[in-house]
Amino acid sequence: MLVLSLALMATAQIQDPVKWSFSVKDLNETESELVFTAQLDQGWHLYSQHTDPNGPFPIAFEFTPSADYKRIGGVSEPKPHEEFDKDFNCTVRSFEGRVVFRQKILRKSEKDFKVKGTYSYQLCNNGSCIAPDDRDFTFSVKGAKAQLPAQGNIAEEQEPAADTAVASAQASEDTLAAAPQAPADTDSAQPEEKHQSLIVVFLLALLGGLLTMFTPCVFPMIPMTVNFFMNSTDNKRASRRQAWFFGLSIVFLFAVLGAILTLIFGPEALYFIGTHWVPNLIFFVIFLIFSLSFFGLFEIKMPEKWINKSDEQADKGGLLAPFFIALTTVLVSFSCTGPILGAALVSLSTSTTDRWVSLITMLGFGIGFAAPFTLLAMFPSVLKNMKSGGWLNTVKVVFAFLELAFGLKFLSMADLYCNWHLLDRETYLALWIVIFGLMGLYLLGKLKFKGDEDLPHIGVVRLFLAIIDLAFVVYMIPGLWGAPLKAISGFLPPMHTQDFNIERTVEEHASTIAVQPGATPDDLGPRKYADKLHMPTGFNGFFDLEEAKTYAKKVNKPIFIDFTGKTCANCREMEHYVWTDEEVKEILTTKYVMCGLYVDENTIDLPESEWVTDNNGRVLKTLGRRNLYYEKSMYNMNAQPYYVIINADGQVLTKENYKYDRDVQKFIAFLNEGLSNMK
């Protein structure tokens, strides 16, 4: 019996990769702090309350109203790990390891009382996700020890919307008693990942600094720099010492600016700058102004007094001279480096809230910017003959096109934030196609701007740049009809903002036609939930198992059950990489009755006759909770994707069910096993 019980335990598949503990910490006579502590198994993560609405389910806390206490603000959380997820097309914020959430309350009752509520969250690892399932919590809180202050003395923040969001997974206990206080984690991200990300930031900033060498504001500074160091002294050793000091001065100036940004803004404000509509709209206007300036409409200059004073100090010689030459270089180059550096800081602030990001960015940019000047200062005779010319105006106009195009990204962010629907995906793409198309014509000499020289012939460099640019234009055109354009998906508005999507149109058309041979739309009949739920493009099926069984008995085919979720990234990967294989698609669409059971669709309420009571006595009233309960109770599994093959009587036709595995041949073998056992 012992051996058999161990074997049964070994085959059980219900996953519970998180352990929760709850504790109460009294802060003073009238305030307490409720502490939620989650200990995640290695490889698993849960999602922040403030994850993008288009991303996975966030953790959510809902408190049962009570006259015994009042919440002070919302539930606080440590800083999450942030990463752009290509499957969700948004920044995903998650936690790993040990995570602590805190909620402050004002105790109103002098007697002991309990704080009750529910919490929900989604857990994922590299292979599967565990679907939503609400759980209860209970805190035992001591009564207030002193008279409460006046109502007006307590500042209560509005509860965040995330507190009532529906998002979930299974926790270890329904109700847990108070546990000893545990220290909070200040940051769930791994130190090594942070270190690597900052290195990437530094290298990208370094590259950006090097590229600004060829901007029209910076390149003209080369003759001035070379001339100064050629004539400053005949002593080579002193000249090189001045050159090093000159380069370090440039780095210092940029680093100081980075430190100021870090001290003034901090990570939260940088994130605000990157996401809120007001700063994004301001950045769009700035980019538009610089673009118009580069096109030749007007000229942007730093105040003459600043530059003249810097020049006066440079003329005094000594080590002060190279410092003020560096200052002059930085000031004069501002009109070109400003928008590039600003764009880098804003872009980085949307993908990370690390406090060091602005300082590292400015330091890397300063080193990249200073390196060419330092080398020229050390060896001024190398580029004596380097001359500026009409090609610099070409560089300026190309930058104008690029700034105009990239400025639309900021306008798009503001548009999405406010739901203006002014810059939907196809409108955005149309503007980019026109902008880059005109840039290609300019490179070919078909357009001419103020300051351009006559172009008797096209150089090889311009020709290849034009080819690359126009090829990019051709690449974008299918996006007007819904092509994913993965290479630039990070710049584009999300797909759901596109009015016409041929993939969605085909999917809607396919939903009216049964793909099984000999079937007609009447064979499937009116399917439940088909107006809200959809199979992947090219596939068709049911969303209610009883309907699928009825149809399967009619056509004498096995049923392919797909336990899936709307926000399940691994489910989308299986559909994209495995289901689209020609052999897999042919088997699924011609030899199976497909049934998609969404375990996270909790916006669809079931009629009372279809309500289910689970083992804990809870009544499950939504489609998603019922499907999840079915997966757990019948197949001892609570993760997705999960595939089961049954016949019309509900008998499983394979030795093992199929979990996340992108091996196409293994998946084909799984499907063929089901067909063989059906026969």
NUTOR-261450 format. One record per residue (C-alpha): x, y, z; residue number from 1. Coordinates in steps of 0.05 Angstrom, whole numbers, plus 32768, in hexadecimal, padded with zeros to 4 digits. Layout:
N
     x     y     z  pos
     X     Y     Z  NUM
...
//
This chain:
679
     x     y     z  pos
  8000  8000  8000    1
  803A  8030  8010    2
  805A  8022  7FCC    3
  8017  802D  7FA8    4
  800A  806E  7FCD    5
  804F  8088  7FBB    6
  8043  8076  7F72    7
  8001  809B  7F72    8
  8021  80D8  7F92    9
  8058  80D6  7F5E   10
  8027  80D7  7F24   11
  7FFC  810F  7F40   12
  8002  814D  7F14   13
  7FDE  8184  7F3B   14
  8013  81B9  7F41   15
  8019  81E7  7F7D   16
  805A  820E  7F72   17
  804C  8245  7FA5   18
  8045  8245  7FF1   19
  8022  8280  8013   20
  8028  8299  805A   21
  8003  82D3  807A   22
  8015  82FF  80B5   23
  8001  833F  80D7   24
  8031  8375  80EE   25
  8019  83AC  811D   26
  8037  83EF  8108   27
  801B  841A  8140   28
  7FDE  8420  816C   29
  7FAC  8423  8133   30
  7FD0  840A  80F4   31
  7FE5  83C4  80DF   32
  8005  83A6  80A2   33
  7FEA  8366  8082   34
  8023  833E  8063   35
  8019  830C  802B   36
  8058  82E1  801F   37
  805E  82B4  7FE2   38
  8096  8281  7FDB   39
  809A  826A  7F92   40
  80BB  822A  7F7C   41
  80F8  8232  7F50   42
  80E6  8243  7F08   43
  80A0  825D  7F18   44
  8089  82A5  7F18   45
  804A  82CD  7F25   46
  8037  8310  7F08   47
  8035  8356  7F25   48
  7FF4  837B  7F35   49
  800A  83AF  7F02   50
  8018  8381  7EC7   51
  7FFF  839C  7E83   52
  7FB5  838D  7E77   53
  7FC8  836A  7E37   54
  7FF7  833B  7E5D   55
  7FED  8301  7E8C   56
  7FBF  8302  7EC9   57
  7FDA  832E  7F01   58
  7FD6  831B  7F4A   59
  7F99  833C  7F69   60
  7F80  8345  7FB1   61
  7F37  8352  7FC2   62
  7F24  8363  8009   63
  7EE0  8355  8028   64
  7EC3  8398  803F   65
  7EC1  83A0  808B   66
  7EB3  83D8  80BD   67
  7EEC  83BE  80E9   68
  7F24  83DB  80BE   69
  7F35  8408  8084   70
  7F6A  83FB  804F   71
  7FA1  842F  8048   72
  7FB5  8430  7FFF   73
  7FBB  83F1  7FD5   74
  7FE4  83B2  7FDB   75
  802E  83C2  7FD4   76
  805E  8393  7FB1   77
  80AA  838D  7FA6   78
  80C9  83A4  7F64   79
  80B9  8370  7F2F   80
  80E5  8353  7EF9   81
  80D2  8374  7EB6   82
  80D9  8356  7E72   83
  80B9  8363  7E2E   84
  8092  8324  7E1A   85
  808A  831C  7DCF   86
  804E  82ED  7DD7   87
  8027  8321  7DFF   88
  8047  835B  7DDA   89
  804F  8382  7E1A   90
  807C  8389  7E57   91
  806E  8352  7E8A   92
  807E  835D  7ED3   93
  8089  831F  7EFE   94
  80A5  8305  7F3F   95
  80CF  82C8  7F4F   96
  80E7  82A7  7F8F   97
  80CD  82C8  7FCE   98
  809C  8302  7FC6   99
  807B  832C  7FFC  100
  803C  8356  7FF3  101
  8025  8388  8028  102
  7FE4  83AB  8039  103
  7FDE  83E1  806E  104
  7F9C  83E7  8094  105
  7F7F  8417  80C7  106
  7F60  83EF  8101  107
  7F1C  840D  8113  108
  7F03  83D8  8143  109
  7F1D  83D3  818B  110
  7F0D  8389  818A  111
  7F34  8354  8165  112
  7F1A  8347  811F  113
  7F2A  8322  80DE  114
  7F3C  833E  809A  115
  7F21  8311  8063  116
  7F24  8310  8018  117
  7F3C  82EC  7FDB  118
  7F7B  82EC  7FB2  119
  7F89  82D2  7F6D  120
  7FC5  82CC  7F3F  121
  7FE3  82A7  7F05  122
  8022  827C  7F09  123
  804D  826A  7ECE  124
  8090  8249  7EBF  125
  80B4  823C  7E7E  126
  8086  8202  7E6D  127
  8040  8210  7E88  128
  8011  823F  7EAC  129
  7FE1  8232  7EE5  130
  7F9D  8251  7ED9  131
  7F75  8280  7F06  132
  7F53  8266  7F44  133
  7F3D  8295  7F7C  134
  7F54  8286  7FC4  135
  7F41  82A3  8007  136
  7F6B  82C4  803C  137
  7F5E  82D5  8084  138
  7F88  8301  80B3  139
  7F7C  8303  80FE  140
  7F86  834C  8114  141
  7F88  8369  815A  142
  7F5A  83A3  816A  143
  7F71  83EB  816E  144
  7F93  83FD  81AF  145
  7F84  8448  81AE  146
  7F4F  8477  8197  147
  7F4F  847F  814C  148
  7F63  84C1  812E  149
  7F32  84ED  810A  150
  7F1C  84D4  80C5  151
  7F3D  850F  80A3  152
  7F81  84FD  80BF  153
  7F86  84BC  809A  154
  7F98  84C1  8050  155
  7F7A  8486  802C  156
  7F8E  8479  7FE5  157
  7F5E  845F  7FB1  158
  7F61  8414  7FA9  159
  7F83  8401  7F69  160
  7F5B  83DE  7F34  161
  7F8A  83A3  7F38  162
  7F6D  8392  7F7C  163
  7F2C  837B  7F5C  164
  7F48  835D  7F1D  165
  7F3A  8315  7F0D  166
  7F7B  82EF  7F09  167
  7F8E  82AF  7F2B  168
  7FAE  826C  7F38  169
  7FAB  8239  7F70  170
  7FCB  8248  7FB3  171
  7FE0  8219  7FE9  172
  7FA7  8227  801B  173
  7F62  8247  8018  174
  7F69  8269  805C  175
  7FA9  8270  8082  176
  7FB4  8288  80C9  177
  7FE4  82BF  80DB  178
  802C  82AA  80D4  179
  806D  82C9  80EF  180
  8084  8308  80CC  181
  80B7  82FC  8095  182
  80E5  8330  8078  183
  80CF  834D  8036  184
  80F4  8344  7FF6  185
  8109  8386  7FD9  186
  8113  836D  7F93  187
  80FF  832A  7F74  188
  812A  8332  7F36  189
  816A  8309  7F33  190
  81AA  8330  7F3D  191
  81CC  830F  7F03  192
  8193  8322  7ED4  193
  8197  836A  7EEC  194
  81E2  836B  7EE1  195
  81DA  8350  7E9A  196
  81A2  8381  7E89  197
  81CB  83BC  7EA0  198
  8206  83A4  7E76  199
  81D7  83A2  7E3A  200
  81BE  83E8  7E4A  201
  8206  8401  7E4F  202
  821B  83E2  7E0D  203
  81DE  83FD  7DE8  204
  81EB  8442  7E04  205
  8234  843D  7DF1  206
  821F  842C  7DA9  207
  81EF  8466  7DA9  208
  8226  8495  7DBF  209
  8253  847D  7D87  210
  821D  8485  7D52  211
  8211  84CE  7D65  212
  8256  84DC  7D49  213
  8236  84DF  7D04  214
  81FD  850D  7D16  215
  81FE  8553  7CF6  216
  8204  8574  7D3A  217
  8240  854C  7D52  218
  8269  8540  7D13  219
  8278  858A  7D08  220
  8298  858B  7D4D  221
  82D0  855E  7D33  222
  82F7  8596  7D0F  223
  82F3  85C3  7D4C  224
  830C  858B  7D7A  225
  8344  8576  7D4B  226
  8359  85BF  7D41  227
  835B  85CD  7D8C  228
  8387  8591  7D9D  229
  83B4  859B  7D60  230
  83C4  85E1  7D76  231
  83BF  85DC  7DC2  232
  8406  85C5  7DD0  233
  8443  85A7  7DAE  234
  844D  8578  7DE8  235
  842E  8535  7DD3  236
  842B  851C  7E1B  237
  8406  855A  7E32  238
  83D9  8558  7DF5  239
  83C5  8510  7E04  240
  83B9  8521  7E4D  241
  838A  8558  7E36  242
  8368  8528  7E06  243
  835B  84F5  7E3E  244
  8340  852C  7E6B  245
  8314  8545  7E31  246
  82F5  8500  7E28  247
  82EB  84F5  7E73  248
  82CA  8539  7E77  249
  8296  8525  7E44  250
  8288  84E4  7E69  251
  8283  850B  7EAA  252
  8251  853C  7E8D  253
  8224  8504  7E75  254
  822B  84DC  7EB5  255
  8218  8519  7EDF  256
  81DA  8521  7EB5  257
  81CA  84D7  7EC0  258
  81D3  84DE  7F0B  259
  81A5  851A  7F0D  260
  8170  84F3  7EE7  261
  8177  84B9  7F17  262
  8171  84E4  7F55  263
  8138  850E  7F3C  264
  810D  84D9  7F1B  265
  811C  8494  7F37  266
  8100  8454  7F19  267
  80B6  8462  7F26  268
  80B8  84A6  7F05  269
  80DE  848A  7EC9  270
  80A8  8455  7EC1  271
  8074  848D  7EC5  272
  809A  84B3  7E8F  273
  809A  8476  7E63  274
  8050  8463  7E6A  275
  8025  84A0  7E7B  276
  8005  84C5  7E41  277
  801E  850B  7E56  278
  806A  84FF  7E52  279
  8061  84D3  7E14  280
  803B  850B  7DF2  281
  8071  853C  7E06  282
  80A7  850F  7DE9  283
  8080  8508  7DA8  284
  807D  8554  7DA2  285
  80C8  8559  7DB1  286
  80D8  8525  7D7B  287
  80AA  8549  7D4A  288
  80CD  858C  7D58  289
  8112  856D  7D4E  290
  80FA  854B  7D0F  291
  80E1  858C  7CF2  292
  8122  85AD  7D05  293
  814B  8578  7CE1  294
  811F  857F  7CA4  295
  8136  85C8  7CA2  296
  80F8  85EC  7CBA  297
  811F  860F  7CF2  298
  8160  8606  7D1A  299
  8166  85F1  7D63  300
  81A2  860D  7D89  301
  81B8  860F  7DD1  302
  81BB  8656  7DEE  303
  81F5  867D  7DD1  304
  820A  8696  7E16  305
  8217  864F  7E2E  306
  8241  863D  7DF2  307
  8268  8680  7DF1  308
  827A  867B  7E3B  309
  8292  8634  7E2F  310
  82BD  864B  7DF5  311
  82DB  8684  7E1E  312
  82F2  8653  7E54  313
  830D  8624  7E1F  314
  833B  865B  7E06  315
  835D  8660  7E4A  316
  8384  861F  7E40  317
  839C  85EC  7E74  318
  836F  85B2  7E8A  319
  8334  85E2  7E8E  320
  8338  85EB  7E43  321
  8328  85A2  7E30  322
  82F1  85A1  7E64  323
  82CF  85DD  7E45  324
  82DA  85C1  7DFF  325
  82B6  8583  7E18  326
  827E  85AE  7E35  327
  8278  85D3  7DF4  328
  8275  8592  7DCD  329
  823E  8577  7DFA  330
  8215  85B7  7DF6  331
  821B  85BF  7DAB  332
  820A  8576  7D9F  333
  81CB  8579  7DCA  334
  819B  8583  7D90  335
  81B0  853F  7D74  336
  81C1  8518  7DB3  337
  8185  8532  7DDA  338
  814E  850C  7DB5  339
  8178  84CD  7DAD  340
  818B  84CC  7DF7  341
  8144  84DE  7E0C  342
  8127  84A6  7DE2  343
  8158  8475  7E01  344
  8146  8489  7E48  345
  80FB  8486  7E3A  346
  8100  8443  7E17  347
  8129  8426  7E50  348
  80FA  8442  7E84  349
  80C0  841B  7E65  350
  80E6  83D9  7E69  351
  8109  83DF  7EAC  352
  8102  8407  7EEC  353
  8149  83FA  7F04  354
  8163  8438  7F29  355
  81A6  8434  7F05  356
  818B  8435  7EBE  357
  8190  8480  7EB1  358
  81D6  8485  7ECF  359
  81EF  8448  7EA8  360
  81CF  8462  7E68  361
  81EE  84A6  7E6E  362
  8232  8489  7E81  363
  8232  8459  7E45  364
  821A  8490  7E16  365
  824F  84C0  7E30  366
  8287  848D  7E25  367
  826E  847D  7DDF  368
  8267  84C7  7DCF  369
  82AB  84D9  7DEB  370
  82D4  84A0  7DCF  371
  82DA  84B9  7D86  372
  82EA  8500  7D9D  373
  831E  84E7  7DCE  374
  8340  84BE  7D98  375
  833F  84FA  7D69  376
  835A  8526  7DA0  377
  8393  84F5  7DAC  378
  83A3  84EE  7D62  379
  8389  852D  7D41  380
  83B2  8525  7D02  381
  838D  84E5  7CEF  382
  834E  8509  7CD7  383
  836D  854B  7CC1  384
  834E  8542  7C7D  385
  8309  852C  7C95  386
  82D8  855E  7C7A  387
  828E  8569  7C84  388
  8263  8572  7C47  389
  821D  856A  7C29  390
  8219  8523  7C42  391
  8210  853E  7C89  392
  81CE  855E  7C73  393
  81B9  851B  7C58  394
  81C7  84FD  7C9C  395
  819F  8534  7CBD  396
  8162  8528  7C90  397
  8165  84DD  7C9A  398
  8165  84EA  7CE5  399
  8128  8516  7CDB  400
  8102  84DD  7CBB  401
  8118  84AD  7CF3  402
  8105  84DD  7D2B  403
  80C1  84E9  7D0B  404
  80B5  849E  7D06  405
  80CD  848D  7D4C  406
  80A7  84C8  7D69  407
  8067  84A5  7D55  408
  8077  846F  7D89  409
  806E  84A2  7DC0  410
  802D  84BB  7DA2  411
  8016  8472  7D9E  412
  8025  8468  7DE8  413
  7FFB  84A4  7DFA  414
  7FC4  848D  7DCC  415
  7FC1  8448  7DEB  416
  7FC3  8465  7E32  417
  7F87  8492  7E25  418
  7F61  8465  7DF4  419
  7F5C  849D  7DC1  420
  7F61  846C  7D86  421
  7F83  84A1  7D5C  422
  7FBF  8476  7D4B  423
  7FA7  842F  7D41  424
  7FD6  83FB  7D25  425
  7FC5  8404  7CDB  426
  7FC8  8450  7CE1  427
  800C  844B  7D03  428
  8026  841C  7CCE  429
  800B  8448  7C96  430
  8032  8483  7CB2  431
  8071  845A  7CB9  432
  806B  8440  7C72  433
  8064  8487  7C57  434
  809D  84A3  7C83  435
  80CF  846C  7C71  436
  80B8  846C  7C29  437
  80C7  84B7  7C23  438
  810A  84AB  7C44  439
  811A  8477  7C0F  440
  8108  84A8  7BD8  441
  8134  84DC  7BF9  442
  816F  84AD  7BFB  443
  8165  84A0  7BB1  444
  8167  84EB  7BA4  445
  811E  84F2  7B92  446
  8111  8524  7BCA  447
  813B  8561  7BDD  448
  813C  858A  7C1C  449
  815A  85CC  7C32  450
  81A6  85C6  7C34  451
  81AA  858A  7C05  452
  81DE  858D  7BCD  453
  81CF  8577  7B87  454
  81D5  852C  7B7F  455
  81F2  851B  7B3B  456
  81F4  84D1  7B4A  457
  81E2  849F  7B81  458
  821A  8483  7BAB  459
  821F  843A  7BBE  460
  8213  8448  7C08  461
  81D4  8471  7BFA  462
  81BB  843B  7BCA  463
  81C2  8404  7BFD  464
  81A3  842F  7C33  465
  8168  843C  7C05  466
  8161  83F2  7BF5  467
  8160  83E1  7C40  468
  812E  8419  7C4E  469
  80FE  8407  7C15  470
  8103  83BD  7C25  471
  80ED  83CF  7C6C  472
  80B2  83F5  7C4E  473
  809D  83B7  7C26  474
  80A4  838D  7C65  475
  8073  83BA  7C8A  476
  803C  83BA  7C55  477
  801E  8375  7C67  478
  8015  8390  7CAE  479
  7FDC  83BA  7C94  480
  7FB5  8379  7C8D  481
  7FCA  835B  7CCF  482
  8010  833D  7CC3  483
  8032  8339  7D08  484
  8073  835D  7CF2  485
  8099  833E  7D2C  486
  80D9  8365  7D1D  487
  80B8  83A7  7D30  488
  8080  838F  7D5C  489
  809D  83B5  7D97  490
  8091  83F7  7D73  491
  804B  83E9  7D5A  492
  8008  83F1  7D7E  493
  7FEA  83AE  7D93  494
  7FC6  8383  7D60  495
  7F82  838C  7D80  496
  7F82  83D5  7D6B  497
  7F82  83C2  7D21  498
  7F3D  83C9  7D01  499
  7F4A  8399  7CC8  500
  7F72  8359  7CD6  501
  7F6F  8325  7C9F  502
  7F83  82EF  7CD0  503
  7F48  8300  7CFD  504
  7F1A  8303  7CC1  505
  7F2F  82BE  7CAA  506
  7F27  82A4  7CF1  507
  7EE0  82C0  7CF4  508
  7ED0  82A2  7CB1  509
  7EED  825F  7CC6  510
  7EC2  825F  7D04  511
  7E85  8256  7CD7  512
  7EA3  821C  7CB0  513
  7EB3  81D8  7CCE  514
  7EF7  81BF  7CB8  515
  7EE5  8175  7CBF  516
  7EDB  8154  7C7B  517
  7E93  8153  7C64  518
  7E7D  8183  7C9A  519
  7E54  81C2  7C90  520
  7E47  81FC  7CBE  521
  7E06  81D9  7CD3  522
  7E2D  819C  7CEA  523
  7E4D  81C3  7D22  524
  7E0D  81E8  7D33  525
  7E09  8225  7D60  526
  7E45  821D  7D8F  527
  7E48  823A  7DD4  528
  7E77  8275  7DE0  529
  7E8D  8278  7D96  530
  7E7D  82C2  7D96  531
  7EB1  82CF  7DCC  532
  7EE4  8298  7DC6  533
  7F0C  8284  7D89  534
  7F39  824C  7D73  535
  7F7C  825E  7D52  536
  7F77  8273  7D09  537
  7F6D  8236  7CDC  538
  7F4E  820B  7D13  539
  7F06  8201  7D28  540
  7EE3  81E0  7D62  541
  7EB8  81E5  7DA0  542
  7EBF  8209  7DE2  543
  7E90  81DD  7E09  544
  7EA4  8194  7E16  545
  7E5D  8178  7E14  546
  7E51  8197  7DD0  547
  7E93  817A  7DB8  548
  7E80  8134  7DD1  549
  7E3D  8137  7DAE  550
  7E5E  814B  7D6D  551
  7E96  8118  7D75  552
  7E64  80E0  7D7E  553
  7E41  80F7  7D3E  554
  7E80  80F6  7D13  555
  7EA3  80BE  7D39  556
  7EE3  80E3  7D47  557
  7F0E  80ED  7D85  558
  7F0D  812F  7DAB  559
  7F4B  8159  7DB2  560
  7F43  8181  7DF3  561
  7F6E  81C0  7DF7  562
  7F71  81DB  7E3E  563
  7F88  8222  7E2E  564
  7F84  826A  7E45  565
  7F7D  82AF  7E26  566
  7FBC  82C7  7E48  567
  7FE4  8287  7E44  568
  8024  8297  7E1E  569
  8039  824E  7E1A  570
  7FF6  823C  7DFB  571
  8003  826F  7DC4  572
  8049  8253  7DB9  573
  802D  820D  7DAF  574
  7FF9  8227  7D7E  575
  802D  8250  7D59  576
  8067  821E  7D56  577
  8044  81DA  7D59  578
  7FFD  81DF  7D41  579
  8012  8203  7D02  580
  803C  81C8  7CEB  581
  801B  81AD  7CAC  582
  8014  8166  7CC5  583
  7FFB  817B  7D09  584
  7FC8  81AB  7CEB  585
  7FAF  8176  7CBB  586
  7FA4  8143  7CF3  587
  7F82  8174  7D22  588
  7F53  8192  7CEE  589
  7F3F  8152  7CCA  590
  7F43  8119  7CFD  591
  7F2F  813A  7D3F  592
  7EF6  8161  7D5D  593
  7F19  819B  7D80  594
  7F01  81B8  7DC1  595
  7F22  81F5  7DE1  596
  7F15  81FA  7E2C  597
  7F2B  823F  7E45  598
  7F3C  823B  7E8F  599
  7F44  8286  7E99  600
  7F05  829F  7E77  601
  7EE1  82B8  7EB5  602
  7EBA  82EF  7E92  603
  7E88  82BC  7E76  604
  7E54  82AA  7EAB  605
  7E34  8266  7EA9  606
  7DE9  825B  7EAF  607
  7DD5  8243  7EF4  608
  7DC7  81FD  7ED9  609
  7E10  81F6  7EC6  610
  7E2E  820E  7F08  611
  7E5F  81DD  7F28  612
  7E71  81D3  7F71  613
  7EBA  81C2  7F7D  614
  7ED8  8196  7FB3  615
  7EDD  81D2  7FE2  616
  7E93  81E2  7FDC  617
  7E9E  821F  7FB0  618
  7E6B  822B  7F79  619
  7E8E  8237  7F36  620
  7E65  8266  7F0C  621
  7E93  8278  7ED2  622
  7EAA  8252  7E95  623
  7EF4  8257  7EA6  624
  7EED  823F  7EEE  625
  7EC3  8204  7ED8  626
  7EF5  81F0  7EA2  627
  7F2F  81F6  7ED4  628
  7F0A  81CB  7F06  629
  7EFD  8197  7ED0  630
  7F47  8196  7EBE  631
  7F5C  818D  7F06  632
  7F27  815B  7F1B  633
  7F29  812F  7EDD  634
  7F72  8132  7EC9  635
  7F96  8148  7F08  636
  7FB5  8183  7EE4  637
  7FAF  81CE  7EEE  638
  7FE1  81EA  7EBB  639
  7FDA  81FE  7E72  640
  7FE3  81ED  7E3B  641
  7FC9  81A7  7E47  642
  7FAF  8179  7E11  643
  7F81  813D  7E1C  644
  7F65  810D  7DE7  645
  7F23  80EB  7DF8  646
  7EEB  80C7  7DD4  647
  7EA2  80DD  7DD5  648
  7E97  80B6  7E16  649
  7ECF  80DB  7E39  650
  7F03  80A3  7E3A  651
  7F4B  80BA  7E33  652
  7F6C  809C  7DF5  653
  7FB6  80A7  7E04  654
  7FE5  808B  7E38  655
  7FF9  80D0  7E4E  656
  7FDC  8115  7E41  657
  8006  814A  7E20  658
  8025  8187  7E43  659
  804E  81C0  7E27  660
  8082  81A4  7DF7  661
  8093  81C4  7DB4  662
  80AD  8183  7D97  663
  8082  817B  7D59  664
  8090  8131  7D4F  665
  807D  8121  7D97  666
  803C  8147  7D8E  667
  802D  8121  7D4D  668
  803B  80DF  7D71  669
  800A  80F4  7DA8  670
  7FD4  8104  7D75  671
  7FE0  80C3  7D4F  672
  7FDB  809B  7D90  673
  7F97  80B8  7D9D  674
  7F80  80A6  7D56  675
  7F9B  8060  7D5C  676
  7F78  8052  7D9E  677
  7F37  8071  7D84  678
  7F37  803D  7D4C  679
//
